[in-house]
């Protein structure tokens, strides 16, 4: 499992996630906005409340994604 060193908000649906591998990947979370509790994340105010939990990320509404999922969906960020 990948460890998350840092996250930064890029837009109302994208995050840059820095992993312990030294890679930073851009993750488009909008692919989940039509699924269950993730629907609430289409609200920019809620989306921006994301926080890292070392091996994943979570929001106040209890939606979460694992670091492995983020690594798999992310593309190398060109910052």
Backbone as JSON Lines, residues from 0, in Angstrom:
{"i":0,"aa":"X","n":[0.86,-1.18,0.0],"ca":[0.0,0.0,0.0],"c":[0.9,1.23,0.0]}
{"i":1,"aa":"X","n":[0.5,2.22,-0.81],"ca":[1.27,3.45,-0.91],"c":[0.93,4.4,0.23]}
{"i":2,"aa":"X","n":[1.93,5.09,0.71],"ca":[1.74,6.1,1.74],"c":[1.58,7.45,1.05]}
{"i":3,"aa":"X","n":[0.66,8.25,1.52],"ca":[0.45,9.6,0.97],"c":[1.24,10.59,1.83]}
{"i":4,"aa":"X","n":[2.11,11.34,1.16],"ca":[2.9,12.36,1.86],"c":[2.18,13.7,1.91]}
{"i":5,"aa":"X","n":[1.45,14.03,0.83],"ca":[0.76,15.32,0.78],"c":[-0.32,15.27,-0.29]}
{"i":6,"aa":"X","n":[-1.32,16.13,-0.12],"ca":[-2.34,16.32,-1.15],"c":[-2.53,17.82,-1.35]}
{"i":7,"aa":"X","n":[-2.89,18.19,-2.56],"ca":[-3.26,19.58,-2.82],"c":[-4.44,19.59,-3.78]}
{"i":8,"aa":"X","n":[-5.3,20.56,-3.58],"ca":[-6.5,20.7,-4.39],"c":[-6.13,21.46,-5.66]}
{"i":9,"aa":"X","n":[-6.47,20.88,-6.79],"ca":[-6.18,21.49,-8.09],"c":[-7.41,22.21,-8.63]}
{"i":10,"aa":"X","n":[-8.57,21.59,-8.46],"ca":[-9.83,22.15,-8.93],"c":[-10.95,21.58,-8.06]}
{"i":11,"aa":"X","n":[-12.19,21.81,-8.47],"ca":[-13.33,21.3,-7.71],"c":[-13.56,19.81,-7.93]}
{"i":12,"aa":"X","n":[-12.64,19.15,-8.63],"ca":[-12.77,17.71,-8.83],"c":[-11.44,17.0,-8.95]}
{"i":13,"aa":"X","n":[-10.33,17.73,-8.86],"ca":[-9.02,17.12,-9.01],"c":[-8.1,17.42,-7.84]}
{"i":14,"aa":"X","n":[-7.28,16.43,-7.53],"ca":[-6.28,16.56,-6.47],"c":[-4.93,16.14,-7.01]}
{"i":15,"aa":"X","n":[-3.87,16.77,-6.53],"ca":[-2.53,16.25,-6.73],"c":[-2.17,15.5,-5.47]}
{"i":16,"aa":"X","n":[-1.74,14.25,-5.64],"ca":[-1.41,13.4,-4.51],"c":[0.06,13.02,-4.62]}
{"i":17,"aa":"X","n":[0.82,13.35,-3.58],"ca":[2.24,13.0,-3.53],"c":[2.39,11.71,-2.71]}
{"i":18,"aa":"X","n":[3.01,10.71,-3.34],"ca":[3.17,9.4,-2.71],"c":[4.59,9.22,-2.18]}
{"i":19,"aa":"X","n":[4.75,8.24,-1.33],"ca":[6.07,7.96,-0.75],"c":[7.07,7.43,-1.78]}
{"i":20,"aa":"X","n":[6.61,7.17,-2.99],"ca":[7.5,6.75,-4.08],"c":[8.23,7.95,-4.68]}
{"i":21,"aa":"X","n":[7.81,9.16,-4.29],"ca":[8.37,10.38,-4.85],"c":[7.54,10.91,-6.01]}
{"i":22,"aa":"X","n":[6.57,10.13,-6.44],"ca":[5.7,10.53,-7.55],"c":[4.55,11.4,-7.04]}
{"i":23,"aa":"X","n":[4.15,12.34,-7.88],"ca":[2.93,13.11,-7.65],"c":[2.0,12.8,-8.81]}
{"i":24,"aa":"X","n":[0.79,12.39,-8.47],"ca":[-0.18,12.04,-9.5],"c":[-1.41,12.92,-9.37]}
{"i":25,"aa":"X","n":[-1.94,13.34,-10.52],"ca":[-3.19,14.09,-10.56],"c":[-4.35,13.1,-10.61]}
{"i":26,"aa":"X","n":[-5.27,13.24,-9.67],"ca":[-6.4,12.32,-9.55],"c":[-7.7,13.07,-9.78]}
{"i":27,"aa":"X","n":[-8.43,12.66,-10.8],"ca":[-9.74,13.23,-11.1],"c":[-10.78,12.41,-10.35]}
{"i":28,"aa":"X","n":[-11.34,13.0,-9.33],"ca":[-12.28,12.3,-8.45],"c":[-13.71,12.33,-9.02]}
{"i":29,"aa":"X","n":[-13.96,13.15,-10.03],"ca":[-15.31,13.3,-10.56],"c":[-15.89,11.99,-11.09]}
{"i":30,"aa":"X","n":[-15.06,11.03,-11.42],"ca":[-15.56,9.73,-11.88],"c":[-16.42,9.04,-10.83]}
{"i":31,"aa":"X","n":[-16.31,9.46,-9.58],"ca":[-17.08,8.85,-8.48],"c":[-18.32,9.67,-8.11]}
{"i":32,"aa":"X","n":[-18.48,10.87,-8.69],"ca":[-19.54,11.78,-8.29],"c":[-20.95,11.24,-8.54]}
{"i":33,"aa":"X","n":[-21.09,10.16,-9.27],"ca":[-22.43,9.6,-9.51],"c":[-22.67,8.33,-8.68]}
{"i":34,"aa":"X","n":[-21.81,8.09,-7.69],"ca":[-21.9,6.87,-6.89],"c":[-22.13,7.18,-5.4]}
{"i":35,"aa":"X","n":[-23.24,6.72,-4.87],"ca":[-23.51,6.76,-3.43],"c":[-23.12,8.06,-2.74]}
{"i":36,"aa":"X","n":[-22.38,7.91,-1.65],"ca":[-21.99,9.05,-0.82],"c":[-21.1,10.03,-1.56]}
{"i":37,"aa":"X","n":[-20.44,9.57,-2.63],"ca":[-19.56,10.44,-3.4],"c":[-20.33,11.51,-4.17]}
{"i":38,"aa":"X","n":[-21.63,11.33,-4.35],"ca":[-22.45,12.35,-5.02],"c":[-22.31,13.7,-4.33]}
{"i":39,"aa":"X","n":[-22.2,13.66,-3.01],"ca":[-22.1,14.89,-2.23],"c":[-20.83,15.68,-2.55]}
{"i":40,"aa":"X","n":[-19.81,15.0,-3.07],"ca":[-18.53,15.66,-3.34],"c":[-18.59,16.57,-4.56]}
{"i":41,"aa":"X","n":[-19.68,16.53,-5.32],"ca":[-19.84,17.48,-6.42],"c":[-20.06,18.9,-5.88]}
{"i":42,"aa":"X","n":[-20.33,19.01,-4.59],"ca":[-20.4,20.3,-3.91],"c":[-18.96,20.76,-3.65]}
{"i":43,"aa":"X","n":[-18.5,21.84,-4.31],"ca":[-17.11,22.27,-4.16],"c":[-16.7,22.55,-2.72]}
{"i":44,"aa":"X","n":[-17.63,23.07,-1.91],"ca":[-17.29,23.35,-0.52],"c":[-16.95,22.08,0.25]}
{"i":45,"aa":"X","n":[-17.67,21.02,0.0],"ca":[-17.37,19.75,0.65],"c":[-16.11,19.12,0.05]}
{"i":46,"aa":"X","n":[-15.99,19.14,-1.27],"ca":[-14.82,18.54,-1.91],"c":[-13.52,19.12,-1.36]}
{"i":47,"aa":"X","n":[-13.49,20.41,-1.12],"ca":[-12.28,21.09,-0.66],"c":[-11.94,20.8,0.81]}
{"i":48,"aa":"X","n":[-12.79,20.05,1.49],"ca":[-12.51,19.69,2.88],"c":[-11.78,18.35,3.0]}
{"i":49,"aa":"X","n":[-11.26,17.86,1.9],"ca":[-10.53,16.6,1.88],"c":[-9.31,16.67,2.81]}
{"i":50,"aa":"X","n":[-8.99,15.53,3.39],"ca":[-7.77,15.45,4.2],"c":[-7.12,14.09,4.01]}
{"i":51,"aa":"X","n":[-5.83,14.07,4.2],"ca":[-5.06,12.84,4.08],"c":[-5.17,12.04,5.37]}
{"i":52,"aa":"X","n":[-5.28,10.73,5.22],"ca":[-5.27,9.82,6.38],"c":[-4.15,8.78,6.19]}
{"i":53,"aa":"X","n":[-3.01,9.22,5.68],"ca":[-1.79,8.44,5.45],"c":[-1.92,7.42,4.33]}
{"i":54,"aa":"X","n":[-2.84,6.48,4.44],"ca":[-3.0,5.46,3.41],"c":[-4.3,5.67,2.63]}
{"i":55,"aa":"X","n":[-4.75,6.93,2.58],"ca":[-5.95,7.27,1.85],"c":[-6.31,8.72,2.09]}
{"i":56,"aa":"X","n":[-7.48,9.1,1.59],"ca":[-8.03,10.43,1.83],"c":[-9.48,10.27,2.26]}
{"i":57,"aa":"X","n":[-9.98,11.29,2.97],"ca":[-11.37,11.24,3.4],"c":[-11.96,12.63,3.47]}
{"i":58,"aa":"X","n":[-13.28,12.66,3.48],"ca":[-14.04,13.89,3.58],"c":[-14.91,13.81,4.82]}
{"i":59,"aa":"X","n":[-15.43,14.96,5.29],"ca":[-16.27,14.97,6.49],"c":[-17.54,14.11,6.38]}
{"i":60,"aa":"X","n":[-18.01,13.83,5.16],"ca":[-19.22,13.02,5.0],"c":[-18.9,11.52,5.03]}
{"i":61,"aa":"X","n":[-17.66,11.16,5.37],"ca":[-17.18,9.78,5.51],"c":[-16.87,9.09,4.19]}
{"i":62,"aa":"X","n":[-16.93,9.81,3.07],"ca":[-16.44,9.25,1.8],"c":[-14.92,9.15,1.91]}
{"i":63,"aa":"X","n":[-14.37,8.08,1.37],"ca":[-12.93,7.93,1.4],"c":[-12.44,7.11,0.22]}
{"i":64,"aa":"X","n":[-11.16,7.28,-0.1],"ca":[-10.51,6.52,-1.16],"c":[-9.15,6.08,-0.65]}
{"i":65,"aa":"X","n":[-8.78,4.86,-0.96],"ca":[-7.49,4.35,-0.52],"c":[-6.36,4.91,-1.36]}
{"i":66,"aa":"X","n":[-5.17,4.88,-0.82],"ca":[-4.0,5.34,-1.56],"c":[-3.76,4.47,-2.8]}
{"i":67,"aa":"X","n":[-4.05,3.18,-2.72],"ca":[-3.9,2.3,-3.88],"c":[-4.84,2.7,-5.01]}
{"i":68,"aa":"X","n":[-6.07,3.06,-4.67],"ca":[-7.03,3.51,-5.68],"c":[-6.54,4.8,-6.32]}
{"i":69,"aa":"X","n":[-6.1,5.74,-5.5],"ca":[-5.6,7.01,-6.02],"c":[-4.39,6.81,-6.93]}
{"i":70,"aa":"X","n":[-3.51,5.92,-6.53],"ca":[-2.32,5.64,-7.34],"c":[-2.74,5.06,-8.7]}
{"i":71,"aa":"X","n":[-3.73,4.19,-8.68],"ca":[-4.18,3.53,-9.91],"c":[-4.89,4.5,-10.86]}
{"i":72,"aa":"X","n":[-5.69,5.42,-10.33],"ca":[-6.44,6.32,-11.22],"c":[-5.66,7.57,-11.58]}
{"i":73,"aa":"X","n":[-4.6,7.84,-10.86],"ca":[-3.84,9.08,-11.07],"c":[-2.95,9.01,-12.3]}
{"i":74,"aa":"X","n":[-2.67,10.18,-12.84],"ca":[-1.7,10.32,-13.92],"c":[-0.58,11.22,-13.41]}
{"i":75,"aa":"X","n":[0.62,10.96,-13.88],"ca":[1.76,11.73,-13.41],"c":[1.49,13.22,-13.65]}
{"i":76,"aa":"X","n":[1.63,13.99,-12.58],"ca":[1.36,15.42,-12.63],"c":[2.56,16.15,-13.21]}
{"i":77,"aa":"X","n":[2.28,17.11,-14.07],"ca":[3.35,17.92,-14.67],"c":[3.57,19.22,-13.9]}
{"i":78,"aa":"X","n":[2.82,19.43,-12.84],"ca":[2.89,20.64,-12.0],"c":[3.36,21.79,-12.8]}
